[in-house]
Amino acid sequence: MGQLLLPLFPTDTEYLTSTLGVFKTDKSVFYLHSGVPIYSHLEEDLQNFRFITSKFLIQRLCTASDIVRVYQVSTDSVGRYKRQLEQKGEGSFFAPDSRHGHNCKMTEKVQQEAQQLLFSLL
């Protein structure tokens, strides 16, 4: 797994396509379609960024290469989050991350079971 590439948001309006643009002010990122604001989120809100860029792809407002060019993120991550939106829906971007909070330490009981298994193989 590679290093996480955080999106770089432009301070001046930068266009993904001839009608779809983005710019950052203070800590908010705004998306424009034909000059009209259509979405915004906080700069550090990575899940909202992933959601809205995936939504743009599904609506065919831009291409993956447009997103990679403007935000300098990886092509793989753009495709991964588009598939996530198609397969799991909008809620998957905002649900609590179930991967965290699990204790991966070996308990004494598990250690004894592992040792017994190893000894049985000898």
C-alpha positions in Angstrom: 0.0 0.0 0.0 1.5 3.3 -1.0 1.6 6.6 0.8 -1.7 8.6 1.1 -1.7 11.5 -1.4 -3.8 14.3 0.1 -5.6 16.5 -2.5 -4.1 19.9 -3.2 -6.8 22.5 -3.4 -6.2 25.6 -5.5 -6.7 29.1 -4.0 -7.7 30.5 -7.4 -10.5 28.9 -9.3 -9.1 26.0 -11.3 -11.2 24.2 -13.9 -11.6 20.4 -14.1 -13.6 21.0 -17.3 -14.9 24.0 -19.1 -17.9 24.2 -16.8 -16.7 22.6 -13.5 -14.3 24.5 -11.2 -13.0 24.4 -7.7 -11.3 26.9 -5.3 -10.4 27.1 -1.7 -11.0 30.0 0.7 -9.8 29.9 4.3 -10.6 26.3 5.3 -13.5 25.6 2.9 -13.4 24.2 -0.6 -16.1 25.2 -3.1 -17.1 23.5 -6.3 -18.7 25.5 -9.1 -20.7 24.4 -12.1 -21.1 27.1 -14.8 -20.1 29.6 -12.1 -22.8 28.5 -9.6 -21.7 27.0 -6.3 -22.9 23.4 -6.1 -21.0 21.8 -3.2 -18.6 22.7 -0.4 -16.7 21.0 2.4 -13.9 21.8 4.8 -10.4 21.4 3.4 -9.4 18.6 5.8 -12.6 16.6 5.1 -11.2 13.9 3.0 -14.4 11.7 2.9 -16.4 14.6 1.5 -13.7 15.2 -1.2 -13.8 11.5 -2.1 -17.6 11.5 -2.2 -18.0 14.6 -4.4 -15.3 13.7 -6.9 -16.8 10.2 -7.2 -20.2 11.8 -7.8 -18.8 14.0 -10.5 -17.4 10.9 -12.3 -20.6 9.0 -12.1 -22.5 12.1 -13.4 -19.9 12.4 -16.1 -19.2 16.0 -15.2 -15.4 15.2 -15.5 -13.0 12.4 -16.0 -10.6 10.6 -13.6 -7.7 12.2 -15.4 -9.2 15.7 -14.7 -9.3 14.9 -11.0 -5.8 13.5 -11.0 -4.5 16.6 -12.8 -6.2 19.2 -10.6 -5.8 17.6 -7.2 -2.6 15.6 -7.8 -4.0 12.4 -6.3 -3.5 8.9 -7.6 -5.5 7.4 -10.4 -6.0 4.2 -8.4 -7.6 6.1 -5.5 -10.0 8.0 -7.8 -11.1 4.7 -9.3 -11.4 3.0 -5.9 -13.7 5.6 -4.5 -15.9 5.8 -7.7 -16.4 2.0 -7.3 -17.2 2.4 -3.6 -19.9 4.9 -4.5 -21.3 2.7 -7.2 -21.3 -0.5 -5.1 -22.0 0.7 -1.6 -23.7 4.1 -2.0 -23.2 7.5 -0.4 -23.5 6.2 3.2 -20.3 4.2 2.9 -18.3 7.5 2.8 -19.7 8.7 6.0 -20.1 5.5 8.1 -17.7 5.0 11.0 -14.5 3.2 9.9 -14.9 -0.4 11.2 -11.2 -1.2 10.7 -10.1 0.7 13.8 -10.4 -0.2 17.4 -9.6 -3.9 17.2 -7.0 -5.3 19.5 -4.4 -7.2 17.6 -2.2 -8.2 20.5 -1.8 -11.9 21.3 -3.5 -12.7 24.6 -2.2 -15.3 26.9 -4.9 -17.8 25.9 -4.2 -17.4 22.2 -0.5 -17.7 22.9 -1.0 -21.0 24.7 -3.2 -22.3 21.9 -0.6 -21.4 19.3 2.2 -23.1 21.3 0.1 -26.3 21.6 -0.5 -26.2 17.9 3.2 -25.7 17.1 4.2 -28.5 19.6 1.7 -30.9 17.9 3.3 -30.3 14.6 6.8 -31.4 15.9 
